[in-house]
């Protein structure tokens, strides 16, 4: 068992409270989030985490040193260390510690937690320490692996083939998603295009989708109007952070002003796979 694992087990029993002896008078508590938008999830690109800490039981006028370490919750590997000098102005202090979060180059999500240690400046004795728990959403962050979305099938909703009536109809696109976060709110949005990539202003959306599993399938249903007889249609779909986009009344999706990046998580556009095309009515140059 590593020293870090022992620390995690001890912290699990203590929560974010103090230990015993020298720790009995000073306590640490806090919340760890993404500095960009205040949630706990990061894209695979990483970013900056903020830990908002409250330290109680300080001696006004005394100088302290807070050492905050970011760890891989699964392996215990130390990722980043930040030292924060502090002169207590009152018995309770509130501060924010910024921590760089690395990219995730792997195929699985990575959970990170922090380990905080408070000492008097220039002394070795620990006054208080606290270690986050990966199971506590307020005390752990998660950096996603590559998230994917792909089109599985595009069919006439009425009979399941790849042709709808020239007067219009409903098209169902089955979409597979991978490595999503269970319970997190996404917006699923798509549009029908011509094979050349031209939009036909036919949109479909699931405004709020919170998956129950990391991977699965869902269906977008497009309403195709009349007047498109003789053309082929293909599909473009995307998964977005629900709190960073807005759906207009006409169904078009817009990014919220000042929304942190990225807004779109994953997308798939098919322009050259005829198995995923929908034909409307009878193609030009052919007859019934």
C-alpha positions as a Markdown table, in Angstrom:
| # | Residue | x | y | z |
|---|---|---|---|---|
| 1 | Unk | 0.0 | 0.0 | 0.0 |
| 2 | Unk | 1.4 | 3.4 | -1.0 |
| 3 | Unk | 1.6 | 6.4 | 1.3 |
| 4 | Unk | -1.0 | 8.2 | -0.8 |
| 5 | Unk | -3.4 | 5.2 | -0.6 |
| 6 | Unk | -3.0 | 5.3 | 3.2 |
| 7 | Unk | -3.8 | 9.0 | 3.1 |
| 8 | Unk | -6.9 | 8.4 | 1.0 |
| 9 | Unk | -8.1 | 5.7 | 3.4 |
| 10 | Unk | -7.5 | 8.0 | 6.4 |
| 11 | Unk | -9.2 | 10.9 | 4.7 |
| 12 | Unk | -12.2 | 8.7 | 3.9 |
| 13 | Unk | -12.7 | 8.1 | 7.6 |
| 14 | Unk | -12.2 | 11.7 | 8.5 |
| 15 | Unk | -14.0 | 13.4 | 5.6 |
| 16 | Unk | -12.8 | 16.9 | 5.3 |
| 17 | Unk | -12.6 | 17.4 | 9.0 |
| 18 | Unk | -9.4 | 17.6 | 11.1 |
| 19 | Unk | -7.7 | 14.6 | 12.5 |
| 20 | Unk | -6.6 | 14.5 | 16.1 |
| 21 | Unk | -4.1 | 16.1 | 18.3 |
| 22 | Unk | -2.5 | 19.1 | 16.5 |
| 23 | Unk | -5.3 | 19.0 | 13.9 |
| 24 | Unk | -8.1 | 19.3 | 16.4 |
| 25 | Unk | -8.4 | 23.1 | 16.3 |
| 26 | Unk | -8.0 | 23.7 | 12.6 |
| 27 | Unk | -10.3 | 22.4 | 9.8 |
| 28 | Unk | -10.3 | 22.4 | 6.0 |
| 29 | Unk | -13.3 | 22.1 | 3.7 |
| 30 | Unk | -13.7 | 22.9 | 0.0 |
| 31 | Unk | -15.2 | 22.3 | -3.5 |
| 32 | Unk | -13.2 | 21.3 | -6.6 |
| 33 | Unk | -14.5 | 22.5 | -10.0 |
| 34 | Unk | -13.6 | 23.5 | -13.5 |
| 35 | Unk | -12.5 | 27.1 | -13.5 |
| 36 | Unk | -14.3 | 27.7 | -16.8 |
| 37 | Unk | -17.9 | 27.0 | -15.9 |
| 38 | Unk | -18.0 | 25.7 | -12.4 |
| 39 | Unk | -18.8 | 22.0 | -13.1 |
| 40 | Unk | -16.6 | 19.0 | -12.4 |
| 41 | Unk | -16.2 | 17.7 | -15.9 |
| 42 | Unk | -13.3 | 18.5 | -18.3 |
| 43 | Unk | -12.9 | 17.6 | -22.0 |
| 44 | Unk | -9.8 | 15.6 | -22.9 |
| 45 | Unk | -7.9 | 18.8 | -23.4 |
| 46 | Unk | -7.8 | 19.4 | -19.6 |
| 47 | Unk | -7.7 | 23.0 | -18.4 |
| 48 | Unk | -7.7 | 24.7 | -15.0 |
| 49 | Unk | -9.4 | 23.5 | -11.8 |
| 50 | Unk | -10.3 | 25.7 | -8.9 |
| 51 | Unk | -10.5 | 24.5 | -5.3 |
| 52 | Unk | -12.6 | 26.9 | -3.2 |
| 53 | Unk | -11.4 | 26.3 | 0.4 |
| 54 | Unk | -12.5 | 27.3 | 3.8 |
| 55 | Unk | -10.0 | 27.1 | 6.7 |
| 56 | Unk | -11.3 | 27.5 | 10.2 |
| 57 | Unk | -9.5 | 27.7 | 13.5 |
| 58 | Unk | -6.7 | 30.1 | 12.4 |
| 59 | Unk | -4.8 | 32.5 | 14.7 |
| 60 | Unk | -5.2 | 36.0 | 13.4 |
| 61 | Unk | -1.9 | 37.5 | 12.4 |
| 62 | Unk | -0.2 | 34.2 | 12.0 |
| 63 | Unk | 1.5 | 33.1 | 8.8 |
| 64 | Unk | 0.6 | 29.8 | 7.2 |
| 65 | Unk | 1.6 | 27.7 | 4.2 |
| 66 | Unk | -1.1 | 25.7 | 2.4 |
| 67 | Unk | 0.3 | 22.9 | 0.0 |
| 68 | Unk | -2.3 | 21.6 | -2.5 |
| 69 | Unk | -1.5 | 18.5 | -4.5 |
| 70 | Unk | -3.5 | 17.2 | -7.4 |
| 71 | Unk | -3.5 | 13.4 | -7.7 |
| 72 | Unk | -4.8 | 10.8 | -10.0 |
| 73 | Unk | -7.5 | 9.2 | -7.8 |
| 74 | Unk | -6.9 | 5.7 | -9.2 |
| 75 | Unk | -3.1 | 5.5 | -9.2 |
| 76 | Unk | -2.2 | 8.1 | -6.6 |
| 77 | Unk | 0.2 | 9.7 | -9.0 |
| 78 | Unk | 1.1 | 13.3 | -8.2 |
| 79 | Unk | 0.2 | 15.6 | -11.0 |
| 80 | Unk | 0.6 | 19.2 | -9.7 |
| 81 | Unk | 1.7 | 20.9 | -6.5 |
| 82 | Unk | 0.7 | 24.5 | -5.6 |
| 83 | Unk | 1.9 | 26.3 | -2.5 |
| 84 | Unk | -0.2 | 29.2 | -1.1 |
| 85 | Unk | 1.2 | 31.5 | 1.6 |
| 86 | Unk | -1.5 | 32.8 | 3.9 |
| 87 | Unk | -1.6 | 35.4 | 6.6 |
| 88 | Unk | -4.7 | 35.0 | 8.7 |
| 89 | Unk | -6.8 | 38.1 | 9.1 |
| 90 | Unk | -9.4 | 36.3 | 11.1 |
| 91 | Unk | -10.1 | 32.8 | 12.5 |
| 92 | Unk | -11.7 | 31.7 | 9.2 |
| 93 | Unk | -10.1 | 32.2 | 5.8 |
| 94 | Unk | -11.6 | 31.6 | 2.3 |
| 95 | Unk | -9.3 | 31.2 | -0.7 |
| 96 | Unk | -9.2 | 29.8 | -4.2 |
| 97 | Unk | -6.4 | 27.6 | -5.4 |
| 98 | Unk | -5.9 | 27.2 | -9.2 |
| 99 | Unk | -4.5 | 23.9 | -10.4 |
| 100 | Unk | -3.5 | 23.0 | -14.0 |
| 101 | Unk | -5.3 | 19.9 | -15.2 |
| 102 | Unk | -3.4 | 17.8 | -17.9 |
| 103 | Unk | -4.8 | 16.4 | -21.2 |
| 104 | Unk | -6.2 | 12.9 | -21.2 |
| 105 | Unk | -4.5 | 11.0 | -24.0 |
| 106 | Unk | -6.0 | 7.6 | -23.0 |
| 107 | Unk | -9.2 | 5.8 | -23.7 |
| 108 | Unk | -10.8 | 6.0 | -20.3 |
| 109 | Unk | -11.9 | 8.9 | -18.1 |
| 110 | Unk | -9.5 | 10.0 | -15.3 |
| 111 | Unk | -10.6 | 11.2 | -11.9 |
| 112 | Unk | -8.5 | 13.6 | -9.9 |
| 113 | Unk | -8.6 | 14.6 | -6.3 |
| 114 | Unk | -6.6 | 17.0 | -4.1 |
| 115 | Unk | -4.6 | 16.6 | -1.0 |
| 116 | Unk | -4.3 | 19.8 | 1.2 |
| 117 | Unk | -1.8 | 20.2 | 4.0 |
| 118 | Unk | -1.7 | 23.3 | 6.2 |
| 119 | Unk | 1.3 | 24.3 | 8.3 |
| 120 | Unk | 2.6 | 27.3 | 10.1 |
| 121 | Unk | 5.1 | 29.1 | 7.9 |
| 122 | Unk | 8.6 | 27.7 | 8.4 |
| 123 | Unk | 7.4 | 24.8 | 10.5 |
| 124 | Unk | 7.0 | 21.1 | 9.8 |
| 125 | Unk | 4.1 | 20.2 | 12.0 |
| 126 | Unk | 0.9 | 19.6 | 10.2 |
| 127 | Unk | -2.0 | 21.7 | 11.5 |
| 128 | Unk | -4.7 | 20.2 | 9.2 |
| 129 | Unk | -5.0 | 18.1 | 6.1 |
| 130 | Unk | -7.8 | 16.9 | 3.8 |
| 131 | Unk | -7.9 | 14.5 | 0.9 |
| 132 | Unk | -10.7 | 14.5 | -1.7 |
| 133 | Unk | -12.8 | 11.4 | -2.4 |
| 134 | Unk | -13.3 | 10.3 | -6.0 |
| 135 | Unk | -16.9 | 9.3 | -5.1 |
| 136 | Unk | -17.8 | 12.8 | -3.9 |
| 137 | Unk | -18.8 | 15.0 | -6.8 |
| 138 | Unk | -17.8 | 18.1 | -4.8 |
| 139 | Unk | -14.3 | 16.8 | -4.1 |
| 140 | Unk | -13.3 | 15.3 | -7.5 |
| 141 | Unk | -13.0 | 16.3 | -11.1 |
| 142 | Unk | -13.1 | 14.1 | -14.2 |
| 143 | Unk | -11.2 | 14.5 | -17.4 |
| 144 | Unk | -12.9 | 12.8 | -20.3 |
| 145 | Unk | -11.2 | 10.5 | -22.8 |
| 146 | Unk | -12.1 | 11.0 | -26.4 |
| 147 | Unk | -15.9 | 11.2 | -26.7 |
| 148 | Unk | -17.5 | 10.0 | -30.0 |
| 149 | Unk | -20.8 | 10.2 | -31.8 |
| 150 | Unk | -21.5 | 8.3 | -35.0 |
| 151 | Unk | -24.4 | 7.6 | -37.3 |
| 152 | Unk | -25.6 | 4.0 | -37.3 |
| 153 | Unk | -28.6 | 4.2 | -39.7 |
| 154 | Unk | -30.9 | 6.7 | -41.4 |
| 155 | Unk | -34.3 | 5.4 | -42.4 |
| 156 | Unk | -37.9 | 6.3 | -43.4 |
| 157 | Unk | -39.8 | 6.2 | -40.1 |
| 158 | Unk | -42.8 | 4.6 | -41.8 |
| 159 | Unk | -41.3 | 1.5 | -43.4 |
| 160 | Unk | -37.6 | 1.4 | -42.5 |
| 161 | Unk | -36.2 | 1.8 | -46.0 |
| 162 | Unk | -34.1 | 4.6 | -47.4 |
| 163 | Unk | -36.8 | 6.4 | -49.3 |
| 164 | Unk | -39.6 | 8.7 | -48.2 |
| 165 | Unk | -42.6 | 10.0 | -50.2 |
| 166 | Unk | -42.1 | 13.0 | -52.4 |
| 167 | Unk | -44.7 | 14.8 | -50.4 |
| 168 | Unk | -42.5 | 14.6 | -47.3 |
| 169 | Unk | -42.3 | 12.4 | -44.3 |
| 170 | Unk | -40.3 | 11.5 | -41.2 |
| 171 | Unk | -36.7 | 10.4 | -41.1 |
| 172 | Unk | -35.2 | 8.5 | -38.1 |
| 173 | Unk | -31.5 | 8.7 | -37.6 |
| 174 | Unk | -30.0 | 6.3 | -35.0 |
| 175 | Unk | -26.9 | 7.7 | -33.3 |
| 176 | Unk | -24.3 | 5.8 | -31.3 |
| 177 | Unk | -22.5 | 7.7 | -28.5 |
| 178 | Unk | -19.4 | 6.7 | -26.6 |
| 179 | Unk | -17.7 | 7.8 | -23.4 |
| 180 | Unk | -20.4 | 10.2 | -22.2 |
| 181 | Unk | -20.9 | 11.1 | -18.5 |
| 182 | Unk | -23.8 | 9.5 | -16.8 |
| 183 | Unk | -26.3 | 12.0 | -15.6 |
| 184 | Unk | -24.6 | 15.0 | -17.3 |
| 185 | Unk | -26.9 | 17.2 | -19.5 |
| 186 | Unk | -26.1 | 17.3 | -23.2 |
| 187 | Unk | -28.0 | 18.7 | -26.2 |
| 188 | Unk | -28.2 | 16.4 | -29.2 |
| 189 | Unk | -28.7 | 18.3 | -32.4 |
| 190 | Unk | -28.7 | 17.4 | -36.1 |
| 191 | Unk | -29.7 | 18.6 | -39.6 |
| 192 | Unk | -30.3 | 17.1 | -43.0 |
| 193 | Unk | -27.9 | 18.1 | -45.8 |
| 194 | Unk | -27.6 | 17.5 | -49.5 |
| 195 | Unk | -24.6 | 15.2 | -50.3 |
| 196 | Unk | -22.7 | 18.4 | -51.3 |
| 197 | Unk | -23.1 | 19.7 | -47.7 |
| 198 | Unk | -25.8 | 22.2 | -48.4 |
| 199 | Unk | -28.2 | 22.7 | -45.5 |
| 200 | Unk | -31.9 | 22.2 | -46.1 |
| 201 | Unk | -32.9 | 23.9 | -42.8 |
| 202 | Unk | -34.4 | 20.6 | -41.6 |
| 203 | Unk | -33.4 | 20.2 | -37.9 |
| 204 | Unk | -34.0 | 17.8 | -35.1 |
| 205 | Unk | -32.9 | 18.0 | -31.4 |
| 206 | Unk | -33.1 | 16.4 | -28.0 |
| 207 | Unk | -32.7 | 19.6 | -26.0 |
| 208 | Unk | -31.7 | 17.9 | -22.7 |
| 209 | Unk | -30.2 | 14.4 | -22.7 |
| 210 | Unk | -28.7 | 12.9 | -19.6 |
| 211 | Unk | -27.3 | 9.4 | -20.5 |
| 212 | Unk | -27.7 | 6.5 | -18.0 |
| 213 | Unk | -24.7 | 4.7 | -19.4 |
| 214 | Unk | -21.4 | 5.9 | -20.9 |
| 215 | Unk | -22.2 | 4.4 | -24.3 |
| 216 | Unk | -25.5 | 3.8 | -26.0 |
| 217 | Unk | -27.8 | 4.7 | -28.9 |
| 218 | Unk | -30.5 | 7.3 | -29.4 |
| 219 | Unk | -32.8 | 8.4 | -32.2 |
| 220 | Unk | -33.3 | 11.8 | -33.8 |
| 221 | Unk | -36.5 | 12.3 | -35.8 |
| 222 | Unk | -36.6 | 14.8 | -38.7 |
| 223 | Unk | -39.7 | 16.1 | -40.3 |
| 224 | Unk | -39.1 | 16.5 | -44.0 |
| 225 | Unk | -41.5 | 18.9 | -45.7 |
| 226 | Unk | -42.9 | 18.6 | -49.2 |
| 227 | Unk | -41.1 | 20.3 | -52.1 |
| 228 | Unk | -37.9 | 18.3 | -52.1 |
| 229 | Unk | -39.0 | 15.5 | -54.5 |
| 230 | Unk | -36.1 | 14.1 | -56.4 |
| 231 | Unk | -33.2 | 14.9 | -54.1 |
| 232 | Unk | -30.9 | 12.9 | -51.7 |
| 233 | Unk | -30.5 | 13.9 | -48.1 |
| 234 | Unk | -27.8 | 12.9 | -45.6 |
| 235 | Unk | -27.3 | 13.7 | -41.9 |
| 236 | Unk | -25.1 | 15.7 | -39.7 |
| 237 | Unk | -25.3 | 15.3 | -35.9 |
| 238 | Unk | -23.5 | 16.7 | -32.9 |
| 239 | Unk | -23.4 | 16.5 | -29.1 |
| 240 | Unk | -23.1 | 19.7 | -27.2 |
| 241 | Unk | -22.8 | 20.9 | -23.6 |
| 242 | Unk | -26.5 | 21.7 | -22.8 |
| 243 | Unk | -25.7 | 24.8 | -20.7 |
| 244 | Unk | -23.6 | 26.3 | -23.6 |
| 245 | Unk | -26.2 | 26.3 | -26.4 |
| 246 | Unk | -29.7 | 27.5 | -27.2 |
| 247 | Unk | -32.3 | 26.2 | -29.6 |
| 248 | Unk | -34.1 | 28.9 | -31.6 |
| 249 | Unk | -37.8 | 28.7 | -32.5 |
| 250 | Unk | -36.9 | 27.6 | -36.0 |
| 251 | Unk | -34.9 | 24.7 | -34.6 |
| 252 | Unk | -31.5 | 26.1 | -35.4 |
| 253 | Unk | -28.9 | 25.7 | -32.7 |
| 254 | Unk | -26.8 | 28.7 | -31.5 |
| 255 | Unk | -23.9 | 29.0 | -29.1 |
| 256 | Unk | -24.4 | 31.1 | -26.1 |
| 257 | Unk | -22.4 | 34.3 | -26.0 |
| 258 | Unk | -19.3 | 34.0 | -23.8 |
| 259 | Unk | -19.9 | 30.2 | -23.4 |
| 260 | Unk | -16.6 | 28.5 | -22.4 |
| 261 | Unk | -15.0 | 26.3 | -25.1 |
| 262 | Unk | -15.5 | 23.7 | -26.3 |
| 263 | Unk | -19.2 | 24.0 | -26.9 |
| 264 | Unk | -19.5 | 21.0 | -29.2 |
| 265 | Unk | -18.2 | 17.7 | -27.8 |
| 266 | Unk | -18.4 | 15.4 | -30.8 |
| 267 | Unk | -20.0 | 15.3 | -34.2 |
| 268 | Unk | -20.4 | 13.1 | -37.3 |
| 269 | Unk | -21.3 | 14.2 | -40.8 |
| 270 | Unk | -21.8 | 11.7 | -43.6 |
| 271 | Unk | -21.4 | 13.0 | -47.2 |
| 272 | Unk | -20.1 | 10.0 | -49.1 |
| 273 | Unk | -21.8 | 6.9 | -47.7 |
| 274 | Unk | -24.9 | 6.2 | -49.8 |
| 275 | Unk | -26.1 | 3.6 | -47.3 |
| 276 | Unk | -26.8 | 6.5 | -45.0 |
| 277 | Unk | -28.6 | 8.6 | -47.6 |
| 278 | Unk | -32.4 | 9.2 | -47.7 |
| 279 | Unk | -34.0 | 9.6 | -51.1 |
| 280 | Unk | -37.0 | 11.9 | -51.4 |
| 281 | Unk | -39.5 | 10.7 | -53.9 |
| 282 | Unk | -38.1 | 9.6 | -57.3 |
| 283 | Unk | -34.6 | 10.7 | -58.2 |
| 284 | Unk | -34.3 | 13.1 | -61.1 |
| 285 | Unk | -33.9 | 11.4 | -64.4 |
| 286 | Unk | -35.8 | 8.3 | -63.2 |
| 287 | Unk | -39.5 | 7.3 | -63.4 |
| 288 | Unk | -41.7 | 5.2 | -61.1 |
